[in-house]
Amino acid sequence: MSEKNPKKEAPEIGGKEVVDALVAEMASGSKEEVKTNFTEEGVAEQLGIDVEAVRKLRASVLIAGTDFVREDGVVRITPSGIQKLLGIRDEKNNGGKITLIVEKSSVLNPNIVLAKIPGVTGLVRLEVRSNEKFKRHMAVPNCVKKREGVYTYQGPEPRYAGRI
């Protein structure tokens, strides 16, 4: 006899491949599996986070419509919302330090670099000592959040253009 829904090997709890596995399952899996995996409880279990923490983060960080959707009284988190939750979890695990990707340097202010958080759309400001040696697509580790949309680089100034 053939089974309708064969058991798929679950990704490692809290691993980076969680989003890819959930998106692949969304494309190929049955609708019932997708509905349970994208609920707050399913996402909390996959990411290894408490359900209450996911609810608080949803209320304060995630955007309705793009990061989560309410269907039939159940909250379902979208892949972009899962990526944001992964970024927040990784930021807390690294002592608040994350890696940003440089997009462009500010011409008007020599202490500002515009950067993006991997996996999240939109740009944030990164405060540095001098933006001369920060080049496009350069990965900048040890960035700490100062306030909403503003990060500070805590590390040595690059010795060469584009390399830390």
Secondary structure, DSSP 8 states (H G I E B T S, - for coil): ---SS-------TT-TTHHHHHHHHHHHS-HHHHHHHTBHHHHHHHHT--HHHHHHHHHHT--BTTTEEEETTEEEE-HHHHHHHHHHHHHHHTTTEEEEEEEEE-SS-TTEEEEE-TTS-S-EEEE-S--TT--TT-EEEEEEEEETTEEEE-S---SBTTB-
